């Protein structure tokens, strides 16, 4: 019976609260300061004042939105009755010094249970003062520490250790960090003795203990098999959850799937007697098994034409290979697009493929590869998959793209191709601007055509405005006359700006063969009288068609052009 008595006595010792009349002034201050931090850290700023240089009437101050609150700590375990000279005078002096800080509340903290007389004395301190006076005595402290049991336990630890020594049970106490490691290791050793084939690894996160079943040798699953039987509630499962279950259990795809408790009828574990059980009201989370092939293994997807020949090849890297009850799965990264292929064991069933991609941050060449792959997938057709040079499966994708989707992809491919040409021409590389206006899109297209040697209509040039410099010339008089004339000007550069990025494709020629001067007769009279210098002349296409634009180093052969006439001193940008 002796061991039982010892355990009982120790349990009683563990219920001991803080013995305020025995802990002494330094421990009292430390206990109260820690408690005030715990009580007010979430709502205000707690500052403990070091009293070595004089505390100015403040032991602990708490600043909140309401204002300043001052706590005065007095270690008087036997109170401050009028018979004990000096104690009430000391409290009053502390109160008066604190009033210089204009607190909204002043609180006296003592480790005794206050008498009616003592409470009346403290309350009377506030007479004539715009301050609230309150008290925290022993019963209040006990109540607050009970609300913060971990704080109380840390301060009563020494008392418990002394009690444990008295009853020869000191080993029952946790003595420090090393002791914690030793005990956890010892507990793990006990877990290892439960079963010859399996054991538990465990960890604690807050109040949660996580147990992980681990095989003790490579044949544990053969010698002592463990199986799980899950009964779900189909009516509680969403379409997305059902599809995820099919992918993971049916094809072994690498994705976490969480079944909420409302979707689980029960989970039965069959295996050793110590492990077997049926649980309800449980959330089930399963994770993918490690892949059989290393991540990064080369992968190739070949798209086949109607004759079985290879129409396109895309290479990438392996993310995961899995297998389930319905077939196998291969997860790959192809030029930045993620492809997840599911290949049924049934040769008559069609394979399926899921894919996702993100063009953000990719330059045009990278984005082009991704979108061309997307186009192949939307159109559908036969494909063949190989991993590290070995055939991994084949299938046929049903067309999934709508006419609008395919048309959108075509437009995006053309836009990306335009940017690819421009960036290579300018040798200036940056991520493709994915947001643009209709005007910006037209400018990109025109710039690409010009770079490739074409002569393109420039719809944003409706007029050209020149300034006469006073020189006379027959060509200038012809331009100012009644008949349309040909004019070519050569801006030093042509810039395209989209999404904050600017490319200058270099010198260009801007021309039109049917130009008239809006104010030609007026300018001609000024030229005749020798007063034309500074006169502005606006040239407008006679047929209201756009100016034409081509790269300056493009050969002029075949273009009915004349140089800019003499007598013109610069021009403004077309508008």
C-alpha positions in Angstrom: 0.0 0.0 0.0 3.0 2.3 0.5 3.4 3.2 -3.3 -0.3 4.1 -3.5 0.0 6.4 -0.5 2.9 8.2 -2.1 1.1 8.8 -5.4 -2.0 10.1 -3.6 0.0 12.5 -1.5 1.9 13.8 -4.5 -1.4 14.4 -6.4 -2.6 16.4 -3.4 0.7 18.4 -3.5 0.1 19.2 -7.2 -3.1 21.1 -6.3 -1.1 23.6 -4.2 -1.6 27.2 -5.3 0.9 30.0 -5.0 1.8 30.4 -1.3 1.8 34.2 -1.2 2.8 34.5 2.4 6.0 32.5 1.8 7.3 33.5 -1.6 8.9 36.8 -0.6 9.0 40.3 -2.1 11.1 39.5 -5.3 9.0 36.4 -6.2 5.8 38.3 -5.5 6.9 41.1 -7.9 7.9 38.6 -10.6 4.6 36.7 -10.3 2.4 39.8 -10.5 4.4 41.4 -13.4 4.1 38.2 -15.4 0.3 38.1 -14.7 -0.2 41.7 -15.8 1.6 41.0 -19.0 -0.7 38.0 -19.6 -3.8 40.1 -18.8 -3.1 43.2 -20.8 -0.6 42.4 -23.6 -3.4 41.9 -26.1 -5.1 45.2 -25.4 -2.3 47.6 -24.3 1.3 48.2 -23.6 2.7 46.9 -20.3 5.9 48.4 -18.8 7.5 47.2 -15.6 9.4 50.0 -14.0 12.8 49.3 -12.5 12.7 50.9 -9.1 16.5 51.0 -8.5 16.5 54.7 -9.3 13.1 55.4 -7.7 9.9 54.3 -9.3 8.2 57.7 -9.2 5.0 56.0 -7.8 4.9 53.4 -10.6 5.7 49.7 -10.3 3.8 48.6 -13.5 2.1 50.9 -16.0 -0.4 49.7 -18.6 -1.3 52.1 -21.4 -4.5 51.3 -23.4 -6.9 53.3 -25.6 -8.7 54.3 -22.3 -5.6 55.9 -20.8 -2.8 55.2 -18.3 -3.3 52.6 -15.5 -0.8 52.4 -12.7 -0.3 49.3 -10.5 1.4 49.7 -7.2 2.8 46.4 -5.7 3.1 46.1 -1.9 4.3 42.8 -0.4 2.3 42.9 2.8 1.2 39.2 3.4 -0.4 40.2 6.7 -2.1 43.3 5.3 -1.7 46.9 6.4 -3.9 47.4 9.5 -3.7 50.7 11.3 -1.8 49.0 14.1 1.2 48.4 11.8 2.8 51.8 11.7 4.1 53.1 8.4 2.4 50.8 5.9 -0.6 53.0 5.2 1.7 56.1 5.1 3.9 54.3 2.4 0.8 53.4 0.4 -0.5 56.9 0.5 2.9 58.4 -0.6 3.1 56.0 -3.5 -0.5 57.0 -4.5 0.3 60.7 -4.4 3.5 60.3 -6.5 1.5 58.3 -9.0 -1.0 61.1 -9.4 1.6 63.3 -11.0 1.3 61.0 -14.1 -2.5 61.6 -14.3 -3.6 58.0 -14.5 -7.2 57.0 -15.2 -7.0 54.2 -12.7 -4.6 53.3 -9.8 -4.6 49.8 -8.5 -3.0 48.5 -5.3 -1.8 44.9 -5.5 -1.2 43.0 -2.2 -0.8 39.3 -1.4 -3.4 39.3 1.5 -7.1 39.2 1.8 -8.2 42.8 2.6 -10.3 43.7 5.6 -13.2 46.2 5.5 -11.0 48.8 7.1 -8.2 48.3 4.6 -10.5 48.6 1.7 -12.0 51.8 3.1 -8.6 53.3 3.5 -7.7 52.6 -0.2 -11.0 53.9 -1.5 -10.6 57.1 0.5 -7.4 57.9 -1.4 -9.5 58.9 -4.4 -11.4 61.6 -2.6 -11.2 64.8 -4.6 -9.2 63.1 -7.3 -10.2 62.4 -10.9 -9.0 58.9 -10.8 -10.5 55.4 -10.2 -9.0 53.4 -7.3 -9.1 49.6 -7.3 -7.4 46.7 -5.5 -6.1 43.2 -6.3 -5.8 41.2 -3.2 -5.0 37.5 -2.6 -8.4 36.2 -3.7 -8.2 38.3 -6.9 -4.7 37.0 -7.7 -5.7 33.4 -7.1 -8.6 33.8 -9.5 -6.5 35.4 -12.2 -3.8 32.8 -11.9 -6.4 30.1 -12.1 -7.5 31.6 -15.5 -3.9 31.2 -16.6 -3.1 27.8 -15.3 0.2 27.4 -17.3 1.5 30.6 -15.6 0.5 29.3 -12.2 2.1 25.9 -12.9 5.4 27.5 -13.8 5.5 29.5 -10.5 4.3 26.6 -8.3 6.9 24.2 -9.9 9.5 24.7 -7.1 6.8 23.9 -4.5 5.9 20.8 -6.3 9.5 19.7 -6.6 10.0 20.1 -2.9 6.8 18.1 -2.3 8.1 15.4 -4.7 11.3 15.2 -2.7 9.4 14.8 0.5 7.6 11.8 -0.9 10.6 10.4 -2.8 8.8 11.1 -6.1 11.1 13.8 -7.6 11.4 11.7 -10.8 7.8 12.4 -11.5 8.7 16.0 -12.2 10.0 17.3 -15.5 13.3 18.8 -14.5 14.4 20.6 -17.8 15.0 20.4 -21.5 17.4 17.4 -21.3 14.9 15.6 -19.1 12.2 16.3 -21.7 14.3 14.7 -24.5 15.1 11.7 -22.3 11.5 11.1 -21.5 10.3 11.4 -25.0 13.0 9.0 -26.2 12.0 6.6 -23.4 8.4 6.9 -24.4 9.4 6.1 -28.0 11.2 3.0 -26.8 8.0 1.8 -25.0 6.1 2.4 -28.3 8.6 0.3 -30.1 7.8 -2.7 -27.8 4.1 -2.7 -28.6 4.5 -4.7 -31.8 7.3 -6.6 -33.5 6.5 -5.2 -37.0 5.0 -1.7 -36.5 5.6 1.2 -34.2 4.4 4.8 -33.6 6.4 8.0 -34.2 4.7 10.9 -32.6 4.9 14.7 -32.2 3.0 17.4 -30.2 1.7 20.6 -31.7 0.0 22.6 -29.0 -2.8 20.4 -27.7 -2.7 18.0 -30.7 -0.6 14.8 -30.6 0.2 13.4 -34.1 0.9 9.7 -34.4 2.6 8.3 -37.5 2.6 4.5 -38.0 6.0 3.3 -39.2 7.1 -0.1 -40.3 10.0 -1.5 -38.3 11.3 -3.6 -41.2 10.8 -3.9 -45.0 8.5 -6.9 -44.7 6.1 -5.5 -42.1 3.3 -5.1 -44.6 3.6 -8.8 -45.6 4.0 -10.3 -42.1 1.4 -8.1 -40.5 -0.7 -6.4 -43.1 -2.8 -3.3 -42.3 -5.8 -2.2 -44.4 -8.1 0.7 -44.2 -11.8 0.5 -45.2 -13.5 3.9 -45.7 -17.3 4.2 -45.9 -18.2 7.6 -47.3 -21.4 9.6 -47.7 -21.7 10.3 -51.5 -24.4 12.8 -51.0 -22.1 15.0 -48.9 -19.4 15.1 -51.5 -19.1 17.8 -54.0 -18.4 17.2 -57.7 -14.8 18.4 -57.3 -14.2 16.1 -54.3 -15.6 13.1 -56.2 -13.4 13.8 -59.2 -10.3 14.2 -56.9 -11.1 10.8 -55.2 -11.3 9.2 -58.7 -8.0 10.7 -59.7 -6.1 9.8 -56.6 -7.5 6.3 -55.8 -8.2 5.4 -59.4 -5.0 6.7 -61.0 -2.6 7.5 -58.2 -2.3 11.2 -59.0 0.0 13.2 -56.7 -2.4 15.5 -54.8 -3.6 15.8 -51.3 -7.3 15.0 -50.8 -9.2 15.9 -47.6 -12.5 14.3 -46.8 -14.5 16.4 -44.2 -16.1 14.5 -41.4 -19.6 15.0 -42.9 -18.5 13.0 -45.9 -17.2 10.1 -43.9 -19.5 7.4 -42.5 -16.8 5.5 -40.7 -13.1 4.4 -41.1 -12.2 0.9 -40.1 -8.6 -0.1 -39.5 -7.8 -3.8 -39.8 -4.5 -5.1 -38.6 -2.9 -6.0 -35.2 -5.3 -6.1 -32.3 -3.8 -3.0 -30.6 -4.4 -1.0 -33.8 -7.7 -2.4 -35.2 -10.7 -0.2 -34.6 -13.6 1.6 -36.3 -13.9 5.3 -35.9 -16.6 7.8 -36.8 -16.8 11.6 -36.9 -13.3 11.7 -38.4 -11.7 13.8 -41.1 -9.6 11.8 -43.5 -6.5 13.3 -45.3 -4.5 11.2 -47.7 -1.3 12.2 -49.4 0.5 10.8 -52.5 3.0 8.0 -52.1 6.6 8.7 -53.1 7.0 8.4 -56.9 8.8 5.4 -58.3 10.8 7.5 -60.8 12.9 10.4 -59.7 11.6 14.0 -60.1 13.2 15.6 -63.1 13.3 12.5 -65.3 13.0 13.5 -69.0 9.5 13.2 -70.4 8.3 13.5 -74.0 4.7 14.0 -75.3 4.2 13.4 -79.0 1.0 14.4 -80.8 0.2 12.2 -83.7 -1.4 13.0 -87.0 -4.2 11.0 -88.8 -1.6 8.6 -90.3 0.1 7.9 -86.9 3.1 10.1 -87.7 4.4 12.6 -85.2 2.9 16.1 -85.8 4.5 17.7 -82.8 6.9 16.8 -79.9 7.1 18.5 -76.5 9.7 17.6 -73.9 9.7 18.3 -70.2 10.4 16.8 -66.8 8.6 14.3 -64.6 6.9 15.4 -61.4 5.2 12.1 -60.4 4.2 8.7 -61.6 1.4 6.9 -59.8 -1.0 4.0 -60.1 -4.4 3.2 -58.8 -7.3 0.8 -59.3 -8.3 2.2 -62.7 -5.0 3.0 -64.3 -1.7 4.9 -64.1 -1.0 8.6 -64.0 1.9 10.7 -65.1 2.4 14.3 -63.9 4.8 16.4 -66.0 6.1 19.9 -66.4 6.2 20.8 -70.2 7.7 24.2 -70.9 6.1 25.7 -67.9 2.7 24.0 -68.4 1.7 21.2 -66.0 0.1 18.2 -67.6 -1.5 15.4 -65.6 -2.3 12.3 -67.8 -4.5 9.5 -66.7 -4.1 6.3 -68.7 -6.6 3.5 -68.0 -5.6 -0.1 -67.7 -8.4 -0.9 -70.1 -7.0 -0.4 -73.6 -10.5 0.3 -75.0 -11.0 3.3 -72.7 -9.7 6.7 -73.7 -7.0 8.4 -71.7 -7.7 11.8 -70.1 -5.5 14.8 -69.5 -5.7 17.8 -67.2 -3.4 20.8 -67.6 -2.8 24.2 -66.2 -0.4 27.0 -67.1 0.5 30.6 -66.3 1.9 33.0 -68.8 2.6 35.7 -66.2 6.3 36.6 -66.1 7.2 34.6 -69.2 8.9 36.0 -72.3 7.2 35.6 -75.7 9.3 32.6 -76.8 8.3 30.7 -73.6 4.7 31.8 -73.7 4.5 30.7 -77.4 5.5 27.1 -76.5 2.9 27.0 -73.8 0.1 28.3 -75.9 0.9 26.0 -78.9 0.8 23.1 -76.5 -2.6 24.4 -75.2 -3.8 24.6 -78.8 -2.9 21.0 -79.3 -4.7 19.9 -76.2 -7.9 21.9 -77.1 -8.0 20.4 -80.5 -7.5 16.9 -79.1 -6.2 13.8 -81.0 -3.9 10.9 -80.4 -0.8 11.3 -78.3 2.0 9.1 -77.1 4.0 9.5 -73.8 7.5 8.4 -73.0 9.5 8.6 -69.8 13.2 8.6 -70.0 13.0 7.2 -73.5 10.7 4.3 -72.7 7.1 4.2 -73.8 4.8 5.0 -70.8 1.4 5.0 -72.5 -0.7 6.4 -75.2 -4.3 7.7 -75.6 -6.6 9.9 -77.5 -7.9 13.2 -76.3 -11.4 14.3 -77.3 -11.5 17.9 -78.7 -12.4 20.2 -75.8 -12.0 23.7 -77.1 -15.0 25.7 -78.3 -14.7 27.8 -81.5 -14.4 30.9 -79.4 -11.6 29.4 -77.2 -9.7 28.2 -80.3 -10.1 31.7 -81.9 -8.9 33.3 -78.7 -5.8 31.1 -78.7 -5.1 31.9 -82.3 -5.2 35.6 -81.5 -3.0 35.2 -78.5 -0.5 33.1 -80.5 -0.2 35.9 -83.1 0.3 38.5 -80.4 3.0 36.5 -78.8 4.6 35.8 -82.1 4.7 39.6 -82.9 6.4 40.3 -79.6 8.9 37.5 -80.2 9.9 39.0 -83.5 10.2 42.6 -82.1 12.2 41.5 -79.0 14.7 39.5 -81.2 14.9 42.4 -83.6 15.7 44.9 -80.8 17.6 42.4 -78.7 15.5 43.6 -75.7 13.9 40.8 -73.7 11.2 41.1 -71.0 8.0 39.3 -69.9 5.2 39.6 -72.4 2.7 42.4 -71.5 -0.6 40.4 -71.1 -2.8 43.5 -70.8 -3.1 45.9 -73.7 -5.5 48.2 -75.5 -6.7 47.8 -79.1 -4.5 50.6 -80.2 -1.4 49.0 -78.6 -2.2 45.7 -80.2 -2.3 47.4 -83.7 1.0 49.1 -83.0 2.6 45.8 -82.2 1.3 44.2 -85.3 2.4 47.1 -87.5 5.9 47.2 -85.9 6.3 43.4 -86.6 5.3 43.8 -90.3 7.7 46.7 -90.7 10.6 44.8 -89.0 10.0 41.9 -91.4 10.4 44.2 -94.4 6.8 44.9 -95.2 5.3 48.3 -96.0 2.4 48.8 -93.6 -0.5 51.2 -93.4 -0.2 53.4 -90.3 -3.7 54.3 -89.4 -2.6 56.7 -86.6 -1.0 59.2 -89.0 -3.8 61.3 -90.5 -1.8 64.4 -91.1 1.7 65.8 -91.1 2.5 69.3 -90.1 5.7 71.1 -91.4 7.2 74.4 -90.7 8.5 76.5 -93.7 12.1 77.8 -93.3 11.9 80.6 -95.9 13.7 78.8 -98.7 12.0 78.6 -102.0 12.1 75.5 -104.3 10.0 74.2 -107.3 9.3 70.9 -105.4 7.9 72.9 -102.5 5.8 75.0 -104.8 4.4 71.9 -106.4 3.6 70.5 -102.9 1.7 73.7 -102.0 -0.2 73.7 -105.3 -3.5 72.1 -106.4 -2.2 68.7 -107.5 -1.5 65.8 -105.0 2.2 65.2 -104.4 4.4 62.4 -103.0 6.2 63.0 -99.8 8.5 60.9 -97.6 9.8 61.8 -94.1 12.2 59.8 -92.0 11.7 59.8 -88.2 14.9 58.8 -86.4 13.0 56.0 -84.6 9.7 54.2 -84.2 8.7 53.2 -80.7 6.1 50.7 -79.5 5.0 51.0 -75.9 2.8 48.4 -74.2 2.5 47.6 -70.5 5.3 50.0 -69.5 7.8 48.4 -71.9 9.1 50.4 -74.9 10.9 49.0 -78.0 12.4 51.3 -80.6 12.6 49.4 -83.9 14.9 52.0 -85.5 14.7 54.6 -88.3 11.6 54.3 -90.6 10.2 56.0 -93.6 6.7 57.5 -93.5 5.2 58.4 -96.9 2.2 59.0 -99.0 1.8 59.5 -102.8 -1.3 61.7 -102.8 -0.9 64.5 -100.3 -2.4 68.0 -100.4 -1.6 71.0 -98.2 -4.6 72.2 -96.2 -3.4 75.8 -96.3 -1.3 75.5 -99.5 -2.5 78.7 -101.3 -1.9 80.8 -98.2 1.6 79.3 -97.7 2.4 79.8 -101.4 1.6 83.5 -101.2 3.8 83.8 -98.2 6.6 82.0 -100.1 6.2 84.4 -103.1 6.4 87.5 -100.9 9.4 86.1 -99.0 7.5 85.9 -95.7 7.1 82.1 -95.4 9.6 81.4 -92.6 7.7 80.0 -89.6 4.5 79.3 -91.6 3.1 75.9 -90.7 1.8 73.6 -93.5 -0.5 70.6 -92.8 -0.4 67.8 -95.3 -3.4 65.5 -95.6 -3.9 62.4 -97.9 -6.1 63.4 -100.8 -7.9 60.0 -100.8 -8.2 60.0 -97.0 -6.1 56.9 -96.8 -3.4 56.2 -94.1 0.2 57.0 -94.5 2.5 54.1 -95.2 5.4 53.0 -93.0 8.5 50.9 -93.7 11.9 50.3 -92.2 14.6 52.8 -93.4 17.0 50.1 -94.5 14.4 48.4 -96.6 15.2 48.8 -100.4 13.2 51.5 -102.2 12.9 49.5 -105.4 9.5 49.8 -106.9 8.3 52.6 -104.5 7.1 55.7 -106.4 8.7 58.0 -103.8 10.5 61.3 -103.8 12.7 62.7 -100.9 11.3 65.3 -98.6 11.2 68.6 -100.5 13.7 71.3 -99.7 12.4 74.3 -97.9 10.8 72.3 -95.0 12.3 72.7 -91.6 11.3 69.6 -89.6 7.8 68.3 -88.8 5.6 67.4 -85.9 4.6 63.8 -85.2 1.7 62.6 -87.3 -1.8 62.6 -85.8 
